[in-house]
Amino acid sequence: MGTGQYVYDGNADGDAGTFSYSEAVVNFNTETEVGTEYNITEGTLINSRNGNEYEISFNCKTDGGKSLTGYYKGTIPFYNYTKGLKFAVYKNRLW
């Protein structure tokens, strides 16, 4: 994702400056992989970068009518899984 402002696009047209299918999970238990999931239905995300430091903020609404806001500033580690990766496990499913 490049730097800039992105607006939620429910049609998932893939237009520049948009993002689509997104969800948030709250009260997630990493051992049981249980939490409350919400689909994002509208909102904006702003991403900026200065060297290796990122600043990300978002202000969205969910399908449950809840407001979802967040902010992060710091480095983001990069992991290269392309060598020999055959699958990934997420929520007890193979992808």
C-alpha positions, 0 to 999 in steps of 0.5 A: 500500500502506497502512502496517501488517503484511501476511501472504502469502496463497497463495490471493490472496483479497485480504483486508485485511492480506495480499499475494499473488503476489510474486517476488524476483530475485537476481543480476539483470543490468540489461543482459541482464535475466537473474537467478535468480527465486524465487516467494514462498510465505510471509512477512510485510511491514511498511510504515510511513511518517513524512512522506515517509520510508518504512520497509519490512521483510520476512521471507519464504520462497521456493519454493526453500526459501530465506529472503529478508529485507530492509529499506529506510528512506528516500524513494520517488520518485513517477512519474506515467506516466498521461498518454499511457502506452500500454504498459510494457516489462518483461523485453523484453515489452510490458504 
